[in-house]
């Protein structure tokens, strides 16, 4: 069976059932649920502190009407981090390597920010298409360029997340768990040093978290322009 480079973008199927739904549902089961006790355990306390700090830093420059998006963007941040982290495990499928999934997340959220801007402040929203002080001869050209850049935003969001996650999950994770032994020899084989492997794992975890943060941060910047 001949495999191509683009086979890694295919969603895995088991008995004719696509496993994308299972991969999207599993991260929500791993989150600790709050209890009715007055004092939470350490895991819940750490989770609440992380969510609070993230929401505070993300929505600090956003106007007050945009704070309605706090729950949505914070949930999206935790969801993307969970999917990216689970994809670092060996023999697992990372849903965020699918461009269709990332575009399905990026396009509706970007479109919602544009619609909010057009409905609440249409003059300011359309003013972003033409910078102040533009020469008269350059006005048509700049309007076309800014319009194209506006519609490219959701594509850039989806492609950026897909490309970065595909590069790490397809190469580094495979190399980290592979052996240096030839398959036809039984001689003693040398395995890679544990310290570079540990540092590479930390780097992969950082990339998985940073890519999720960048995705949500760009959405908050788009929201800031239209609120």
Secondary structure, DSSP 8 states (H G I E B T S, - for coil): ----GGGGGS--EETTEETHHHHHHHHHHHS----SSSS--HHHHHHHHHHHHHHHHHSSSS-GGGGGGHHHHHHHHHHHHHHHHHTTSTT---GGG-HHHHHHHHHHHHHHHHHHHHHH-HHHHHHTTS-TT--GGGHHHHHHHHHHHHHHHHHHHHHHHHHHHHHIIIIIHHHHT--SS-TT--S------HHHHHHHHHHHHHHHHHHHHHHHHHHHHHHHHH-
